[in-house]
Amino acid sequence: THRQHAKHGRPKQSQLTQSKMSGAYSAIERAQDTINAAICITPEDIASALRECASEIESVKEEYQEGLDALPDGLRDAGGPGGQTQEKIDALEEYQGELESAADTIESESFEPSDDPKAETEEDWLEGLRNQANDALDQNSF
């Protein structure tokens, strides 16, 4: 049993499960921490955090695929444990693609400075990219 004192915050999602999904949740949490904690961050840093998360999601997906491949033929049916595992694999694959797409989009962005005092500042632009990345990380359906 592991106890966590209230002043240390609520337990993270990765701490609440012992399944293979804890790896996916942990990858998402690390990416969010990287994106949100950095004071001086570039679009490449944000994209790199998303790609690293996508890579770890792929590893979890492969673990599920290995488990599915090891099941006897009778248990691979859509209504049984194999069907549930296949649904997780599909959700992980879709999420991985969304993260990679978000990384490509963010990495292609560039800040255009302006002389207009009402124009977006570089800090606001980077905050927008962080929000975009966090939105992509929050879109998991598993």
Solvent accessible surface area in square Angstrom, and as a share of the most:
residue,aa,sasa,rsa
1,T,175,1.01
2,H,150,0.67
3,R,213,0.78
4,Q,64,0.28
5,H,113,0.51
6,A,92,0.72
7,K,164,0.70
8,H,127,0.57
9,G,38,0.37
10,R,219,0.80
11,P,64,0.40
12,K,97,0.41
13,Q,96,0.42
14,S,22,0.14
15,Q,102,0.45
16,L,126,0.63
17,T,40,0.23
18,Q,187,0.83
19,S,51,0.33
20,K,84,0.36
21,M,10,0.05
22,S,32,0.21
23,G,31,0.30
24,A,0,0.00
25,Y,24,0.09
26,S,28,0.18
27,A,2,0.01
28,I,12,0.06
29,E,27,0.12
30,R,115,0.42
31,A,6,0.04
32,Q,47,0.21
33,D,76,0.40
34,T,69,0.40
35,I,0,0.00
36,N,84,0.43
37,A,78,0.60
38,A,35,0.27
39,I,171,0.87
40,C,125,0.75
41,I,5,0.02
42,T,60,0.35
43,P,13,0.08
44,E,92,0.41
45,D,63,0.33
46,I,0,0.00
47,A,0,0.00
48,S,63,0.41
49,A,9,0.07
50,L,0,0.00
51,R,84,0.31
52,E,103,0.46
53,C,2,0.01
54,A,1,0.01
55,S,63,0.41
56,E,45,0.20
57,I,0,0.00
58,E,64,0.29
59,S,58,0.37
60,V,7,0.04
61,K,32,0.14
62,E,84,0.38
63,E,79,0.35
64,Y,18,0.07
65,Q,65,0.29
66,E,120,0.54
67,G,29,0.28
68,L,15,0.08
69,D,80,0.42
70,A,85,0.66
71,L,42,0.21
72,P,82,0.52
73,D,112,0.58
74,G,56,0.54
75,L,81,0.41
76,R,103,0.38
77,D,87,0.45
78,A,95,0.74
79,G,80,0.76
80,G,20,0.19
81,P,65,0.41
82,G,0,0.00
83,G,8,0.08
84,Q,118,0.52
85,T,25,0.15
86,Q,67,0.30
87,E,117,0.53
88,K,77,0.33
89,I,7,0.04
90,D,70,0.36
91,A,19,0.14
92,L,0,0.00
93,E,93,0.42
94,E,109,0.49
95,Y,3,0.01
96,Q,19,0.09
97,G,36,0.35
98,E,67,0.30
99,L,0,0.00
100,E,70,0.31
101,S,66,0.42
102,A,19,0.14
103,A,0,0.00
104,D,79,0.41
105,T,60,0.35
106,I,0,0.00
107,E,69,0.31
108,S,89,0.58
109,E,66,0.30
110,S,73,0.47
111,F,51,0.21
112,E,130,0.58
113,P,107,0.67
114,S,67,0.43
115,D,151,0.78
116,D,76,0.39
117,P,130,0.82
118,K,186,0.79
119,A,36,0.28
120,E,99,0.45
121,T,67,0.39
122,E,85,0.38
123,E,124,0.56
124,D,80,0.42
125,W,31,0.11
126,L,25,0.13
127,E,84,0.37
128,G,34,0.33
129,L,4,0.02
130,R,29,0.11
131,N,75,0.38
132,Q,74,0.33
133,A,0,0.00
134,N,27,0.14
135,D,85,0.44
136,A,12,0.09
137,L,0,0.00
138,D,89,0.46
139,Q,111,0.49
140,N,44,0.23
141,S,87,0.56
142,F,52,0.22
